[in-house]
Amino acid sequence: MRDLRNTILETATKQLAGTLPYAWLFEVRIPSDPPQRIRLTSYMQPITRGTDSDGNPLVYLPYPIAIGDMTDQVHANLSDVTINVANVTREFMDEVDKYEGLAGEPIVIRFINTAGASDPNAEVRYDARVVRCHVTDSVATFSVSATNLAKSLFPKNRFMARDCIWRFGGTDCGYVIPDSPGETVGTGFSFCGRELEDCEERGADEAARGLLSQHPLRFGGCPGMKGGVP
């Protein structure tokens, strides 16, 4: 639990009547390439809080948002919370439609007093993920919940001896597919058979094209595994 002593929140909670309003801040990742983040607030005016890696201020834009009751479970997990976002513009909803309701994407929810918007310690923060989304003509309803590790499946991937589990050209694979592959070493490939021999061939292609040779080091299989139970 964050220590809120000596912050504006400690002072505000002791007042009989608040002099400045509170605000909800929402930050959700959009899985674009590269990933982006949308920052919205329930407050009537934009709120600047924090900076990015380049020192640019982070601005939360006002948007019609309502949030349901938030409670901590016995194990300090955030229970399911409903966030209703008014469908007043198409810009945000276009992103929601494009990326399948943002399911699985991380979301950060902050509760601040507007007098302490510049104080990074003066906040109540919840980290969660979007579980599901339902969109109507008037509102988009997001259900979010913190990850419960006790209910997660381990391992999350199925590992095989000879077959690579990575998507060819994806982040885990790392192979750079050229715009016009010639399907030969030196001209690039648009496909992969996902076996170790194919991975070695893609590594030779990387070297021939003057790229960083990452294969077969990033092969997604486990050649040392046995094929079955003895």
DRENPA-3360 file (N, C-alpha, C; in nm, 2 decimals, always signed):
BEGIN
1 = MRDLRNTI = +0.08/-0.12/+0.00/+0.00/+0.00/+0.00/+0.09/+0.12/+0.00 ~ +0.06/+0.22/-0.09/+0.14/+0.34/-0.10/+0.12/+0.43/+0.03 ~ +0.23/+0.48/+0.08/+0.22/+0.57/+0.19/+0.18/+0.71/+0.15 ~ +0.06/+0.75/+0.19/+0.00/+0.88/+0.14/+0.03/+0.99/+0.24 ~ +0.11/+0.97/+0.34/+0.14/+1.07/+0.44/+0.22/+1.18/+0.37 ~ +0.20/+1.31/+0.42/+0.27/+1.42/+0.37/+0.24/+1.45/+0.22 ~ +0.12/+1.41/+0.17/+0.07/+1.44/+0.04/-0.06/+1.51/+0.05 ~ -0.11/+1.56/-0.06/-0.23/+1.64/-0.06/-0.35/+1.55/-0.02;
9 = LETATKQL = -0.34/+1.42/-0.05/-0.44/+1.32/-0.02/-0.46/+1.31/+0.13 ~ -0.35/+1.31/+0.21/-0.37/+1.31/+0.35/-0.44/+1.43/+0.41 ~ -0.41/+1.54/+0.35/-0.48/+1.67/+0.40/-0.62/+1.67/+0.36 ~ -0.65/+1.63/+0.23/-0.78/+1.63/+0.18/-0.88/+1.54/+0.26 ~ -0.83/+1.43/+0.30/-0.92/+1.33/+0.37/-0.96/+1.38/+0.51 ~ -0.89/+1.48/+0.56/-0.92/+1.53/+0.70/-1.01/+1.65/+0.69 ~ -1.04/+1.70/+0.57/-1.12/+1.82/+0.56/-1.27/+1.78/+0.57 ~ -1.35/+1.87/+0.63/-1.49/+1.85/+0.64/-1.56/+1.87/+0.50;
17 = AGTLPYAW = -1.50/+1.96/+0.42/-1.55/+1.98/+0.29/-1.43/+2.01/+0.20 ~ -1.43/+1.93/+0.09/-1.32/+1.95/-0.01/-1.32/+2.08/-0.08 ~ -1.20/+2.14/-0.09/-1.19/+2.27/-0.16/-1.16/+2.25/-0.31 ~ -1.10/+2.13/-0.34/-1.07/+2.10/-0.48/-1.12/+1.96/-0.51 ~ -1.17/+1.94/-0.63/-1.23/+1.81/-0.66/-1.13/+1.70/-0.69 ~ -1.18/+1.57/-0.68/-1.10/+1.46/-0.71/-1.13/+1.42/-0.86 ~ -1.04/+1.33/-0.91/-1.05/+1.29/-1.05/-1.00/+1.15/-1.07 ~ -1.06/+1.08/-1.16/-1.01/+0.95/-1.21/-0.93/+0.97/-1.33;
25 = LFEVRIPS = -0.82/+0.90/-1.33/-0.73/+0.90/-1.45/-0.72/+0.75/-1.50 ~ -0.73/+0.74/-1.63/-0.73/+0.61/-1.70/-0.62/+0.61/-1.80 ~ -0.54/+0.50/-1.80/-0.43/+0.49/-1.90/-0.44/+0.34/-1.95 ~ -0.47/+0.33/-2.08/-0.48/+0.19/-2.14/-0.39/+0.18/-2.26 ~ -0.33/+0.07/-2.27/-0.24/+0.04/-2.39/-0.31/+0.00/-2.51 ~ -0.27/+0.06/-2.62/-0.33/+0.02/-2.75/-0.22/-0.07/-2.82 ~ -0.25/-0.19/-2.86/-0.15/-0.28/-2.92/-0.11/-0.25/-3.06 ~ -0.09/-0.13/-3.09/-0.05/-0.09/-3.23/+0.10/-0.12/-3.25;
33 = DPPQRIRL = +0.16/-0.08/-3.36/+0.30/-0.10/-3.39/+0.36/+0.03/-3.42 ~ +0.44/+0.10/-3.33/+0.46/+0.05/-3.19/+0.34/+0.08/-3.10 ~ +0.34/+0.01/-2.99/+0.23/+0.03/-2.89/+0.21/+0.17/-2.85 ~ +0.09/+0.22/-2.83/+0.06/+0.35/-2.79/-0.03/+0.34/-2.66 ~ -0.05/+0.46/-2.60/-0.13/+0.46/-2.48/-0.23/+0.57/-2.49 ~ -0.36/+0.54/-2.46/-0.46/+0.65/-2.45/-0.48/+0.69/-2.30 ~ -0.48/+0.81/-2.28/-0.50/+0.87/-2.14/-0.62/+0.95/-2.13 ~ -0.71/+0.92/-2.05/-0.84/+0.99/-2.04/-0.86/+1.02/-1.89;
41 = TSYMQPIT = -0.95/+1.12/-1.86/-0.98/+1.15/-1.73/-1.13/+1.18/-1.72 ~ -1.19/+1.16/-1.60/-1.33/+1.19/-1.58/-1.35/+1.34/-1.55 ~ -1.24/+1.41/-1.53/-1.24/+1.55/-1.49/-1.28/+1.63/-1.61 ~ -1.33/+1.75/-1.59/-1.39/+1.84/-1.69/-1.28/+1.91/-1.77 ~ -1.16/+1.90/-1.73/-1.05/+1.97/-1.79/-0.93/+1.87/-1.81 ~ -0.84/+1.90/-1.91/-0.72/+1.81/-1.92/-0.64/+1.82/-1.79 ~ -0.57/+1.71/-1.76/-0.49/+1.70/-1.64/-0.35/+1.65/-1.69 ~ -0.25/+1.73/-1.65/-0.11/+1.69/-1.69/-0.05/+1.62/-1.56;
49 = RGTDSDGN = +0.00/+1.50/-1.58/+0.06/+1.43/-1.47/+0.17/+1.34/-1.52 ~ +0.30/+1.37/-1.48/+0.41/+1.29/-1.52/+0.46/+1.32/-1.66 ~ +0.57/+1.26/-1.69/+0.64/+1.28/-1.82/+0.67/+1.14/-1.88 ~ +0.69/+1.14/-2.02/+0.74/+1.02/-2.08/+0.89/+1.01/-2.08 ~ +0.95/+0.91/-2.14/+1.09/+0.89/-2.14/+1.17/+1.01/-2.20 ~ +1.11/+1.09/-2.29/+1.18/+1.20/-2.35/+1.15/+1.33/-2.27 ~ +1.08/+1.32/-2.16/+1.06/+1.44/-2.08/+0.93/+1.52/-2.12 ~ +0.85/+1.47/-2.22/+0.73/+1.53/-2.26/+0.62/+1.51/-2.16;
57 = PLVYLPYP = +0.54/+1.61/-2.13/+0.43/+1.59/-2.03/+0.33/+1.50/-2.08 ~ +0.27/+1.42/-1.99/+0.16/+1.33/-2.02/+0.03/+1.39/-1.98 ~ -0.06/+1.40/-2.08/-0.18/+1.48/-2.07/-0.30/+1.38/-2.07 ~ -0.39/+1.38/-1.97/-0.51/+1.30/-1.97/-0.62/+1.39/-2.02 ~ -0.69/+1.35/-2.12/-0.79/+1.43/-2.18/-0.93/+1.40/-2.12 ~ -1.01/+1.50/-2.11/-1.15/+1.48/-2.05/-1.24/+1.40/-2.14 ~ -1.31/+1.31/-2.08/-1.40/+1.22/-2.15/-1.51/+1.17/-2.06 ~ -1.63/+1.15/-2.11/-1.74/+1.11/-2.02/-1.72/+0.96/-1.98;
65 = IAIGDMTD = -1.68/+0.94/-1.85/-1.64/+0.81/-1.80/-1.71/+0.79/-1.66 ~ -1.76/+0.68/-1.64/-1.82/+0.64/-1.51/-1.76/+0.51/-1.47 ~ -1.72/+0.50/-1.34/-1.66/+0.38/-1.29/-1.74/+0.32/-1.17 ~ -1.75/+0.19/-1.17/-1.82/+0.12/-1.06/-1.75/+0.12/-0.93 ~ -1.80/+0.05/-0.83/-1.74/+0.03/-0.70/-1.61/-0.05/-0.72 ~ -1.51/+0.00/-0.65/-1.38/-0.07/-0.65/-1.35/-0.12/-0.51 ~ -1.32/-0.25/-0.49/-1.29/-0.31/-0.37/-1.17/-0.40/-0.38 ~ -1.09/-0.41/-0.28/-0.98/-0.50/-0.27/-1.03/-0.64/-0.22;
73 = QVHANLSD = -0.99/-0.75/-0.28/-1.02/-0.88/-0.22/-0.92/-0.91/-0.11 ~ -0.95/-1.02/-0.05/-0.87/-1.06/+0.07/-0.72/-1.08/+0.04 ~ -0.69/-1.12/-0.08/-0.55/-1.14/-0.12/-0.49/-1.01/-0.19 ~ -0.56/-0.90/-0.17/-0.51/-0.77/-0.23/-0.52/-0.77/-0.38 ~ -0.60/-0.85/-0.44/-0.63/-0.84/-0.58/-0.75/-0.74/-0.60 ~ -0.75/-0.68/-0.72/-0.86/-0.59/-0.75/-0.97/-0.67/-0.81 ~ -1.09/-0.67/-0.75/-1.20/-0.74/-0.80/-1.25/-0.68/-0.93 ~ -1.34/-0.75/-1.00/-1.39/-0.70/-1.13/-1.45/-0.56/-1.11;
81 = VTINVANV = -1.41/-0.47/-1.20/-1.46/-0.33/-1.20/-1.52/-0.30/-1.34 ~ -1.63/-0.23/-1.34/-1.69/-0.19/-1.47/-1.66/-0.04/-1.49 ~ -1.61/-0.02/-1.61/-1.59/+0.12/-1.65/-1.68/+0.15/-1.78 ~ -1.76/+0.25/-1.77/-1.85/+0.29/-1.88/-1.79/+0.41/-1.94 ~ -1.77/+0.40/-2.07/-1.72/+0.51/-2.15/-1.82/+0.55/-2.26 ~ -1.86/+0.68/-2.25/-1.97/+0.73/-2.34/-1.91/+0.72/-2.49 ~ -2.00/+0.67/-2.58/-1.96/+0.66/-2.72/-2.00/+0.79/-2.79 ~ -1.93/+0.90/-2.75/-1.96/+1.03/-2.81/-1.88/+1.06/-2.93;
89 = TREFMDEV = -1.77/+1.00/-2.94/-1.68/+1.02/-3.06/-1.64/+0.89/-3.12 ~ -1.60/+0.88/-3.24/-1.56/+0.76/-3.30/-1.41/+0.73/-3.29 ~ -1.33/+0.83/-3.26/-1.19/+0.81/-3.25/-1.15/+0.70/-3.16 ~ -1.20/+0.71/-3.03/-1.16/+0.61/-2.93/-1.22/+0.47/-2.97 ~ -1.35/+0.47/-3.01/-1.42/+0.35/-3.04/-1.36/+0.28/-3.17 ~ -1.30/+0.36/-3.26/-1.24/+0.29/-3.37/-1.12/+0.21/-3.33 ~ -1.05/+0.26/-3.23/-0.93/+0.18/-3.17/-0.98/+0.06/-3.10 ~ -1.10/+0.07/-3.03/-1.15/-0.04/-2.96/-1.20/-0.15/-3.06;
97 = DKYEGLAG = -1.26/-0.11/-3.17/-1.31/-0.21/-3.27/-1.19/-0.27/-3.34 ~ -1.09/-0.19/-3.37/-0.97/-0.24/-3.45/-0.89/-0.35/-3.37 ~ -0.89/-0.33/-3.24/-0.81/-0.42/-3.15/-0.89/-0.51/-3.06 ~ -1.01/-0.55/-3.11/-1.09/-0.65/-3.05/-1.13/-0.62/-2.91 ~ -1.17/-0.50/-2.88/-1.22/-0.46/-2.75/-1.10/-0.44/-2.65 ~ -0.98/-0.44/-2.70/-0.86/-0.42/-2.61/-0.85/-0.53/-2.50 ~ -0.91/-0.65/-2.53/-0.91/-0.76/-2.43/-0.76/-0.80/-2.40 ~ -0.73/-0.81/-2.27/-0.60/-0.85/-2.23/-0.50/-0.74/-2.22;
105 = EPIVIRFI = -0.54/-0.62/-2.26/-0.44/-0.51/-2.25/-0.44/-0.45/-2.11 ~ -0.32/-0.40/-2.07/-0.30/-0.35/-1.93/-0.37/-0.21/-1.92 ~ -0.43/-0.18/-1.81/-0.49/-0.05/-1.78/-0.45/-0.01/-1.64 ~ -0.41/+0.12/-1.63/-0.38/+0.18/-1.50/-0.49/+0.28/-1.46 ~ -0.54/+0.26/-1.34/-0.65/+0.35/-1.29/-0.59/+0.42/-1.17 ~ -0.60/+0.56/-1.18/-0.55/+0.64/-1.07/-0.66/+0.73/-1.02 ~ -0.66/+0.75/-0.89/-0.76/+0.84/-0.82/-0.67/+0.95/-0.75 ~ -0.69/+1.07/-0.79/-0.61/+1.18/-0.74/-0.70/+1.30/-0.70;
113 = NTAGASDP = -0.64/+1.38/-0.62/-0.70/+1.52/-0.59/-0.63/+1.61/-0.69 ~ -0.71/+1.69/-0.75/-0.66/+1.78/-0.86/-0.55/+1.88/-0.81 ~ -0.55/+1.90/-0.68/-0.45/+1.99/-0.62/-0.32/+1.93/-0.62 ~ -0.31/+1.79/-0.63/-0.18/+1.72/-0.62/-0.15/+1.65/-0.75 ~ -0.20/+1.71/-0.86/-0.18/+1.64/-0.99/-0.03/+1.62/-1.03 ~ +0.05/+1.71/-0.98/+0.19/+1.70/-1.01/+0.27/+1.62/-0.92 ~ +0.21/+1.57/-0.81/+0.28/+1.49/-0.71/+0.26/+1.34/-0.74 ~ +0.37/+1.27/-0.78/+0.35/+1.13/-0.82/+0.31/+1.04/-0.70;
121 = NAEVRYDA = +0.33/+1.08/-0.58/+0.30/+1.00/-0.46/+0.16/+1.02/-0.42 ~ +0.09/+1.12/-0.46/-0.04/+1.15/-0.41/-0.15/+1.09/-0.51 ~ -0.16/+0.96/-0.49/-0.26/+0.89/-0.58/-0.29/+0.76/-0.52 ~ -0.41/+0.71/-0.55/-0.44/+0.57/-0.52/-0.44/+0.50/-0.66 ~ -0.36/+0.40/-0.67/-0.34/+0.34/-0.81/-0.38/+0.19/-0.81 ~ -0.44/+0.15/-0.92/-0.48/+0.01/-0.95/-0.42/-0.03/-1.08 ~ -0.35/-0.14/-1.09/-0.31/-0.20/-1.22/-0.39/-0.32/-1.25 ~ -0.45/-0.32/-1.37/-0.54/-0.43/-1.41/-0.52/-0.46/-1.56;
129 = RVVRCHVT = -0.61/-0.54/-1.61/-0.62/-0.57/-1.75/-0.76/-0.57/-1.79 ~ -0.78/-0.54/-1.92/-0.92/-0.54/-1.97/-0.96/-0.69/-1.99 ~ -1.07/-0.73/-1.93/-1.12/-0.87/-1.94/-1.21/-0.88/-2.06 ~ -1.30/-0.79/-2.08/-1.39/-0.80/-2.19/-1.45/-0.66/-2.21 ~ -1.52/-0.64/-2.33/-1.58/-0.51/-2.36/-1.71/-0.53/-2.44 ~ -1.81/-0.45/-2.41/-1.93/-0.46/-2.48/-1.97/-0.32/-2.52 ~ -2.00/-0.30/-2.65/-2.02/-0.17/-2.71/-2.16/-0.16/-2.76 ~ -2.23/-0.05/-2.73/-2.36/-0.01/-2.79/-2.34/+0.12/-2.86;
137 = DSVATFSV = -2.46/+0.17/-2.91/-2.46/+0.30/-2.98/-2.42/+0.41/-2.88 ~ -2.45/+0.40/-2.75/-2.43/+0.51/-2.66/-2.31/+0.49/-2.56 ~ -2.27/+0.37/-2.54/-2.17/+0.35/-2.43/-2.09/+0.22/-2.46 ~ -1.96/+0.23/-2.42/-1.87/+0.11/-2.42/-1.85/+0.07/-2.28 ~ -1.88/-0.05/-2.24/-1.86/-0.10/-2.11/-1.74/-0.20/-2.10 ~ -1.64/-0.16/-2.02/-1.52/-0.24/-2.01/-1.52/-0.31/-1.87 ~ -1.49/-0.44/-1.87/-1.47/-0.51/-1.74/-1.32/-0.53/-1.72 ~ -1.27/-0.48/-1.61/-1.13/-0.49/-1.59/-1.10/-0.57/-1.46;
145 = SATNLAKS = -0.99/-0.63/-1.45/-0.96/-0.71/-1.33/-0.81/-0.72/-1.32 ~ -0.76/-0.73/-1.20/-0.61/-0.75/-1.18/-0.58/-0.90/-1.21 ~ -0.46/-0.93/-1.25/-0.42/-1.06/-1.28/-0.41/-1.14/-1.15 ~ -0.47/-1.26/-1.14/-0.46/-1.34/-1.03/-0.37/-1.46/-1.06 ~ -0.24/-1.45/-1.01/-0.14/-1.55/-1.05/-0.18/-1.69/-1.00 ~ -0.26/-1.70/-0.89/-0.30/-1.83/-0.84/-0.38/-1.90/-0.94 ~ -0.45/-1.83/-1.03/-0.54/-1.89/-1.12/-0.48/-1.90/-1.26 ~ -0.35/-1.86/-1.28/-0.29/-1.86/-1.41/-0.23/-2.00/-1.43;
153 = LFPKNRFM = -0.23/-2.03/-1.56/-0.18/-2.16/-1.60/-0.03/-2.15/-1.63 ~ +0.05/-2.24/-1.58/+0.19/-2.25/-1.60/+0.23/-2.38/-1.65 ~ +0.31/-2.40/-1.76/+0.35/-2.28/-1.84/+0.24/-2.24/-1.94 ~ +0.24/-2.12/-1.99/+0.14/-2.07/-2.07/+0.16/-2.12/-2.22 ~ +0.28/-2.16/-2.25/+0.30/-2.21/-2.39/+0.33/-2.36/-2.39 ~ +0.30/-2.43/-2.50/+0.34/-2.57/-2.51/+0.47/-2.58/-2.58 ~ +0.56/-2.64/-2.52/+0.70/-2.65/-2.58/+0.72/-2.79/-2.64 ~ +0.78/-2.78/-2.76/+0.80/-2.90/-2.84/+0.95/-2.91/-2.88;
161 = ARDCIWRF = +0.99/-3.03/-2.91/+1.13/-3.06/-2.94/+1.17/-3.00/-3.07 ~ +1.10/-3.03/-3.18/+1.14/-2.99/-3.31/+1.07/-2.88/-3.38 ~ +0.95/-2.84/-3.32/+0.87/-2.74/-3.38/+0.88/-2.61/-3.30 ~ +0.90/-2.50/-3.38/+0.90/-2.37/-3.32/+0.76/-2.32/-3.28 ~ +0.75/-2.26/-3.16/+0.62/-2.21/-3.12/+0.59/-2.06/-3.15 ~ +0.69/-1.99/-3.20/+0.68/-1.85/-3.23/+0.61/-1.82/-3.36 ~ +0.54/-1.71/-3.37/+0.48/-1.67/-3.50/+0.60/-1.61/-3.58 ~ +0.61/-1.66/-3.71/+0.72/-1.62/-3.80/+0.71/-1.47/-3.82;
169 = GGTDCGYV = +0.82/-1.40/-3.79/+0.83/-1.25/-3.81/+0.78/-1.18/-3.69 ~ +0.72/-1.24/-3.59/+0.67/-1.18/-3.48/+0.78/-1.13/-3.38 ~ +0.74/-1.07/-3.27/+0.84/-1.02/-3.17/+0.93/-1.12/-3.12 ~ +0.87/-1.24/-3.08/+0.95/-1.35/-3.02/+1.04/-1.41/-3.12 ~ +1.00/-1.42/-3.25/+1.08/-1.47/-3.35/+1.20/-1.38/-3.39 ~ +1.16/-1.25/-3.42/+1.26/-1.15/-3.45/+1.31/-1.14/-3.59 ~ +1.26/-1.23/-3.68/+1.31/-1.23/-3.82/+1.24/-1.11/-3.89 ~ +1.32/-1.04/-3.96/+1.27/-0.92/-4.04/+1.23/-0.97/-4.18;
177 = IPDSPGET = +1.11/-0.97/-4.21/+1.06/-1.01/-4.34/+1.07/-0.89/-4.44 ~ +1.14/-0.91/-4.55/+1.16/-0.79/-4.64/+1.03/-0.76/-4.72 ~ +1.02/-0.65/-4.78/+0.90/-0.61/-4.85/+0.87/-0.70/-4.97 ~ +0.98/-0.74/-5.04/+0.96/-0.83/-5.15/+1.05/-0.95/-5.14 ~ +1.02/-1.05/-5.06/+1.11/-1.16/-5.04/+1.12/-1.25/-5.16 ~ +1.24/-1.30/-5.19/+1.26/-1.38/-5.30/+1.26/-1.53/-5.26 ~ +1.24/-1.56/-5.14/+1.23/-1.70/-5.09/+1.37/-1.77/-5.10 ~ +1.48/-1.70/-5.10/+1.61/-1.76/-5.11/+1.70/-1.69/-5.01;
185 = VGTGFSFC = +1.81/-1.76/-4.97/+1.91/-1.70/-4.88/+1.97/-1.57/-4.95 ~ +1.96/-1.46/-4.89/+2.01/-1.34/-4.95/+1.90/-1.25/-5.00 ~ +1.78/-1.31/-5.02/+1.67/-1.22/-5.07/+1.55/-1.22/-4.97 ~ +1.56/-1.30/-4.87/+1.46/-1.30/-4.76/+1.35/-1.40/-4.79 ~ +1.27/-1.43/-4.68/+1.16/-1.53/-4.68/+1.04/-1.47/-4.63 ~ +0.92/-1.52/-4.68/+0.79/-1.48/-4.63/+0.73/-1.58/-4.55 ~ +0.79/-1.70/-4.53/+0.73/-1.81/-4.46/+0.84/-1.89/-4.39 ~ +0.80/-1.98/-4.30/+0.90/-2.06/-4.23/+0.83/-2.19/-4.19;
193 = GRELEDCE = +0.91/-2.30/-4.21/+0.85/-2.43/-4.18/+0.86/-2.46/-4.03 ~ +0.91/-2.37/-3.95/+0.91/-2.38/-3.80/+0.99/-2.50/-3.75 ~ +1.09/-2.55/-3.83/+1.18/-2.65/-3.78/+1.32/-2.59/-3.77 ~ +1.41/-2.66/-3.70/+1.54/-2.61/-3.67/+1.61/-2.58/-3.80 ~ +1.60/-2.67/-3.90/+1.67/-2.65/-4.03/+1.62/-2.52/-4.10 ~ +1.49/-2.49/-4.09/+1.44/-2.36/-4.14/+1.50/-2.24/-4.07 ~ +1.51/-2.26/-3.94/+1.56/-2.15/-3.86/+1.71/-2.12/-3.89 ~ +1.78/-2.22/-3.91/+1.92/-2.21/-3.95/+1.93/-2.14/-4.09;
201 = ERGADEAA = +1.84/-2.17/-4.18/+1.84/-2.11/-4.31/+1.81/-1.96/-4.30 ~ +1.72/-1.93/-4.21/+1.68/-1.79/-4.19/+1.80/-1.71/-4.13 ~ +1.87/-1.78/-4.05/+1.99/-1.71/-3.99/+2.10/-1.69/-4.10 ~ +2.11/-1.78/-4.19/+2.21/-1.76/-4.30/+2.16/-1.64/-4.39 ~ +2.03/-1.63/-4.41/+1.97/-1.52/-4.48/+2.00/-1.38/-4.41 ~ +1.98/-1.38/-4.28/+2.01/-1.26/-4.21/+2.16/-1.21/-4.23 ~ +2.25/-1.31/-4.22/+2.39/-1.28/-4.24/+2.42/-1.23/-4.38 ~ +2.35/-1.29/-4.48/+2.37/-1.25/-4.62/+2.31/-1.12/-4.65;
209 = RGLLSQHP = +2.21/-1.08/-4.58/+2.15/-0.94/-4.60/+2.21/-0.84/-4.51 ~ +2.32/-0.87/-4.43/+2.39/-0.78/-4.35/+2.31/-0.74/-4.23 ~ +2.22/-0.83/-4.18/+2.14/-0.80/-4.06/+2.20/-0.87/-3.94 ~ +2.16/-0.84/-3.83/+2.20/-0.91/-3.71/+2.15/-1.05/-3.71 ~ +2.24/-1.15/-3.71/+2.21/-1.29/-3.72/+2.15/-1.34/-3.58 ~ +2.02/-1.36/-3.58/+1.95/-1.40/-3.45/+1.91/-1.54/-3.45 ~ +1.93/-1.61/-3.56/+1.88/-1.75/-3.58/+1.99/-1.84/-3.61 ~ +1.99/-1.96/-3.55/+1.88/-2.02/-3.48/+1.88/-2.00/-3.33;
217 = LRFGGCPG = +1.95/-1.89/-3.28/+1.95/-1.87/-3.14/+1.81/-1.85/-3.08 ~ +1.72/-1.79/-3.17/+1.58/-1.76/-3.12/+1.48/-1.87/-3.16 ~ +1.53/-1.98/-3.19/+1.45/-2.09/-3.23/+1.35/-2.12/-3.11 ~ +1.22/-2.13/-3.14/+1.12/-2.15/-3.03/+1.09/-2.29/-3.00 ~ +1.18/-2.39/-3.03/+1.16/-2.52/-3.00/+1.27/-2.56/-2.89 ~ +1.26/-2.68/-2.85/+1.35/-2.73/-2.74/+1.41/-2.87/-2.79 ~ +1.52/-2.86/-2.88/+1.57/-2.98/-2.94/+1.62/-3.09/-2.84 ~ +1.65/-3.04/-2.71/+1.70/-3.13/-2.61/+1.59/-3.21/-2.54;
225 = MKGGVP = +1.47/-3.18/-2.57/+1.36/-3.25/-2.51/+1.34/-3.39/-2.57 ~ +1.29/-3.48/-2.49/+1.26/-3.62/-2.54/+1.13/-3.61/-2.61 ~ +1.11/-3.70/-2.71/+0.99/-3.70/-2.78/+0.87/-3.76/-2.71 ~ +0.89/-3.83/-2.60/+0.78/-3.89/-2.53/+0.83/-3.94/-2.39 ~ +0.74/-4.00/-2.32/+0.77/-4.05/-2.19/+0.83/-4.18/-2.20 ~ +0.95/-4.21/-2.14/+1.01/-4.34/-2.15/+0.94/-4.45/-2.08;
% end
